[in-house]
Amino acid sequence: MIGLLRRLSRVGFRKGMGGGGRAWLALGVLTWFMARSREKSKEPPPLYREVLSPGEAIAVRIIEPPR
């Protein structure tokens, strides 16, 4: 879906700026904002997930590597 939006924005900017069509330029701007917002809204997948029972805890330690 993002690929299609990027392609539409490219075509819209090219035809809008080169040919002077305001509708094409508006399409380019709109699709660029839509693609950008979809890319930013993606959350990275979690690296590790564990379900804790009541009373359980997690301890995270940073250990210096040996030199």
C-alpha positions in Angstrom: 0.0 0.0 0.0 2.8 2.4 0.8 4.5 1.6 -2.5 1.3 2.6 -4.4 1.1 5.9 -2.4 4.7 6.7 -3.1 4.2 6.1 -6.8 1.1 8.3 -6.9 2.9 11.1 -5.0 5.8 10.9 -7.5 3.5 11.0 -10.5 1.5 13.8 -8.9 4.5 15.9 -8.2 6.0 15.3 -11.6 2.8 16.2 -13.5 1.9 19.0 -11.1 5.2 20.8 -11.1 6.1 20.1 -14.8 2.7 20.4 -16.4 1.2 23.0 -14.0 -1.8 20.9 -13.1 -3.0 21.9 -9.6 -5.0 18.7 -9.2 -2.0 16.6 -9.9 0.1 18.6 -7.4 -2.6 18.3 -4.8 -2.8 14.5 -5.4 1.0 14.4 -5.0 1.0 16.3 -1.7 -1.9 14.4 -0.3 -0.5 10.9 -1.1 2.9 12.0 0.2 1.4 12.9 3.6 -0.6 9.7 3.7 2.5 7.5 2.9 4.5 9.4 5.4 2.0 9.0 8.2 1.6 5.3 7.5 5.3 4.8 7.7 5.6 6.7 11.0 2.6 4.9 12.6 4.2 1.5 12.3 5.5 0.2 15.6 8.6 -1.9 15.6 8.0 -5.5 16.6 8.9 -6.4 20.3 12.3 -8.0 20.8 11.1 -10.2 23.6 7.8 -10.8 25.2 7.0 -12.7 28.4 3.8 -13.0 30.4 4.4 -12.5 34.1 2.3 -14.1 36.8 1.3 -12.0 39.8 4.3 -11.5 42.1 6.9 -12.2 39.5 9.5 -9.6 38.6 12.2 -9.0 36.0 15.7 -7.9 36.8 17.8 -6.3 34.0 21.5 -6.1 34.5 24.2 -4.5 32.4 27.4 -6.3 32.6 30.7 -4.9 31.2 32.2 -7.2 28.6 35.7 -8.6 29.4 38.6 -6.6 28.0 
